[in-house]
Amino acid sequence: MIDTTDRQIIESLQGGLPLVSAPYAQVAADLGLTEATLLDRLAALKARGVIRRIAAAPNHYKLGMTSNGMTVWDVQDDMITELGTHIGALPFVTHCYERPRALPDWPYNLFAMVHGNSRDEVEEKRGQIVAILGSACRGSDILYSTRILKKTGLRLRQKA
């Protein structure tokens, strides 16, 4: 359960952080809080699982990265955590996660989003992932984006 102040914090952040040099200080001031109080409350919301994270959601197309491929991998289950950590740390991977397989049609359990300026660049980066996974990888594919989807975070329903 969240209290009134937590709700106000979430509502103030659900549209994104203000584009100022000290965004958390600005949000705190707008809510009549100190920046330390705001940050403490955000940490508590995260610790309780109310929020998972606060993160940037860039428009990769506007950044010039017009080729985007979700690489999917069939990785040995006993190695997925270790290998996923290595793949997720690559500078060209924006998100990397484990998902359950949907056998028999979908054998992939490791996903990594790769961005580049061309499909050739994405394929080159995919090759770097292949080298890291080595023999722990039993198969892979890549799904290229055809359009950008609207990205939004948590949205609270307005109270009546």
N, C-alpha and C positions, 0 to 999 in steps of 0.2 A: 504494500500500500504506500502511496505517496501523500505527503502533506501539501498544503496550499503553496508553500514556497517552492517545493520540488516541482510542482505542476507549473508554476510561473517560470521556473528555470527552463524546463523542457519546452514550454510554449515559446519562450524567447529564443531558443536555439534551433527550433525545428525548421526555420527558414534559412539557417546558416549563420555563421559568425559575421559580425560587421567587418567590413574591410577597412580597418584602422590599425595603427601600430600596436595597440594593446587591446585586442578584442574582448578578452575576459574581463578586463577592468571596465570596459565600456558597458558590457552586459550587466556586470555587478552594479555599477552606478545606476543604470536604468531601473534596476530592481530594488534599489535602496540597500544593497548588500556591500560588504567589502569583497575585494577580489579573492582574498583567502577563504572567506566563507563560501563563496561560489565554488571555488575549486575543491574545497572539502566536501561540499554537498555532491558535486559531480563524482568525486571519487567514491563516496558512499553509495550513490545510485549505481555506479558500475560494480562495486563490490557485492551489492545485493542482486545484481543481474537485471535491474530495471532498464539500464542502457548497456550496450556492449562496447561502444566506442564513440568518439567524436573524430571524424576523419574528413579529409578533403575528397571530393568526388569530381575530379577534373574532366573536362570535355576533351578527350584525346584527339579528336578531329581538329579542334581549334588550336591544339598544341602542335599540329603538323603530323601527328601519328595517325595516318589514315588507313594503315593496315593493322588490323587487330585480330589475333587468333587465340581462341581458347584451345590450348593444347590439352589433350586428355591421354592418360597413361594407365596401363594395366601393370601395376607395381606389386611386387611381393608384399603381402600384408605385414609380415614381420619387419619390413624395412621402410614402410611408408612414412613413419614419423621422422626418422633420421633423414631420409631422402627429401621429404617435403620441406623440412627445415632448410636444407641446402638450396632447393629450387626457389623457395620463397624469398631467400636472401639475395637472389640475383637482381641486379639493378634494373633489368628490363621486365621483370615479372611484377605486376601490380597487385595481384592476389593469387594465392595458392591455397588449396584446401583439399581435404579428403571427402569423398562422397561414397555411399554404398554402391556397389555394382547392381545392375538390373539385368541379371542373366536370364536367358542366354544371349539377348540382343546387345547388351551394353556392358562389356567387361571392364570398363575403366573405373578406377577408384581414386586417381590423383588428377587434379585439375590445376592448370596454371595459365593465367592470362598474360599473353605476350603482345607487346605493342612495337610498331616500327613504322618507318616512312614508306615501306614497300613490302610486298609479299616476299620478295627475295630476302629482305632484311629479317623478316619474321622467321623465315625458314632457316636462316643462318643461326638465329638465336635458338630456335628449336633444336638445331644440331648440337648446340652447347648443352642443352638439357639432356639429350640422348647420351652424350659423353658422361655426364654425371650419373645418370641412372644405370648405365652399363647393363650387365646381365640381369639385374633385378627387374628390368622392364621386359614384359612379355608381349607388348603391343601398344600402339598409339595411333592417334589421329589428331587432326586440327580442324577446328570449326571457325571459319572466318566470319567476322561481323559484316553485315550488309547495311546496318544503320545503327545510330546511337539511340539507346533507350533512355527515357527520362529517369534520372536517378534522384530518389528522395529518401529521406530517413523517416524516423518516427514522426507520426502526425497524431496528435491527440484530438479527439472529438471535442468540440466546444460544449461546455456545460450549458444546460438549459436554464 
